[in-house]
């Protein structure tokens, strides 16, 4: 009986995160669909810039890295965060710059 | 005595003052959160619009500028996060990363694009893995909290995908940079070892997610899982040959995205989930397209090298056939008087860095009244779209580069098909030799052209040791030598005509 009572608030607490997790799953699935729709329309001509662009975008891990590096949870966390910020920034800055450099080269035929 | 009343106030109603501060902070935090979420939403929209720009070459640059702006908005939004209390290391990391990233992208030659892409997947995955480890450490060691099943699953996926992408991409980088042998590295019981390691990793993941904290050992298992992920990345890529790199790179692209998405689940951040899903979808589609262009399943690419020795092609009976070689003068005359030429570039053109000479030759032929087009096979080169970027760098207009489906019907009309360092993608065995390992792979119909000139370094068969009957075709003439020097000579000869 006592056990049951103890469990009630626990279950109630779990209900909220479960809904949230499902919402996130919705976001993931829908974003995946949008990605699928868009990417299938990218011509093979631009597949290399596409990969380097998505690579730059996946440097969004930077967002998590910034918090890890600046939250001062522990020296360990800060160190890991610092390395992560550096690595992700290389991706973001390098990725966008090189994508632009590539796209600049694609020119139409002019007579 | 106003000053006294202030002091009085401070001492008399500390509780009230504290409340006011709390309320103020709460409003502040609410507003802050509003700003951050707003920034993330904006960034998500800009990323999607940016990728949509890539559907047309003339809108692509503008699109990517939008995406870059989105990234800037996301970073600024994150920097006002209340959890960030110290900016020293952040600033240092941002500066260091920007410096390295900019230096690589400015000075790296275009021919090194596949390598750069491979290693940047490793950087992205490294960031995701380290953030995952740091988050796990914060939850378990600093907070001493019980990590929920869902959160642990997200963290587990994050570090698993992350760690295997780190080493997998590094191996791909090593192969592309030729630090590692391009040929598959195999050893006895490879398949068994890998399956065993997969199983162990999966078990560790399940333990972390399902086992109650009271059972203990979670920290050890977590770090062991990271190590196992790193090992899986190495083992999964070393048996894959250089020619299959387009699939590997695409797959790593996808995994890096999935790691970012998993991080989004772990941190409760929708922007990460969305950006990661876009990236994951893109990499996944590209790997499917690449596998299809090789007429192989995913599994076949990934596990193809395991256990099976390199198959000897059915048409190894080339012994009786002879190849016809051609002099530079004759080849030049053939090209100069052709009215329609289709160039088929392959990895050999990239290796010889001959794209500028190709463009020069094409311009000369056009000046003489001929028409030159470029036929691009989806898996020509070492990554998706590799040939297009190289030709674009050499100023070949993009409307002259045609995809396989667009150009295959035009070969029959072409006077000359000029094959530069391509092999498997023009091998007719893919069409008519059931015993060939590449049977069924869609190829460019170069053999249907009225005549074929093949620029080739030597008579060594291609990567997989597959004989190419196109080279023995009576219509085919081979011009031996390094692609770049052969083309330079051809250019000089055509000019002289």
Interface residues (C-beta under 8 A of the other chain):
Chain A: X14 X17 X18 X20 X21 X24 X27 X28 X29 X31 X32 X34 X35 X36 X38 X39 X40 X41 X42 X43 X44 X45 X46 X47 X48 X49 X50 X51 X52 X53 X54 X55 X56 X57 X58 X59 X60 X61 X62 X63 X64 X65 X66 X67 X68 X69 X70 X71 X72 X73 X74 X76 X77 X78 X80 X81 X82 X83 X84 X85 X86 X87 X88 X89 X90 X91 X92 X93 X94 X95 X96 X97 X98 X99 X100 X101 X102 X103 X104 X105 X106 X107 X108 X109 X110
Chain B: X43 X44 X47 X48 X50 X51 X52 X54 X55 X56 X57 X58 X60 X61 X64 X65 X67 X68 X71 X74 X75 X78 X79 X81 X83 X84 X85 X86 X87 X89 X90 X92 X93 X94 X96 X97 X98 X100 X101 X102 X104 X105 X106 X108 X110 X113 X116 X117 X120 X121 X123 X124 X126 X127 X128 X130 X131 X133 X134 X135 X137 X138 X141 X142 X148 X150 X249 X250 X253 X256 X257 X259 X260 X261 X263 X264 X265 X267 X268 X269 X270 X271 X272 X273 X274 X275 X276 X277 X278 X279 X280 X281 X282 X283 X285 X286 X289 X376 X378 X383 X384 X385 X386 X388 X389 X392 X393 X395 X397 X398 X399 X400 X401 X403
